[in-house]
């Protein structure tokens, strides 16, 4: 999926308003997908397909564990990684997954998990 996200990102950037999903043919199925797409497009944190799929299938139950899983999957040491990178991931995880009804996740209307 990483290559797919990079291809998606380059197509996304070429759109005048960056919002033409019909032209690019991609729509997130879950809030976890949306989170991972957002991290890839905004910050270049693009997980390998198997790591992406593992997080979608079985997302961590708390914010700290979610951030840790993303950082490790991207090859960062969660203790030693750049504070700005960790802040980006933490804020994105909170906004998409642990938003308490006030963030992008709730506003998107997407389910947290794929249908069983």
Secondary structure, 3 states (H helix, E strand, C coil): CHHHHHHHHHHHHHCCCCCCHHHHCCCCCEHHHHHHHHHHHHHCCCCCHHHHHHHHHCCCCCHHHHHHHHHHHCCCCCCCCCHHHHHHHHHHHHHHCCCCCCCHHHHHCCECCCCC
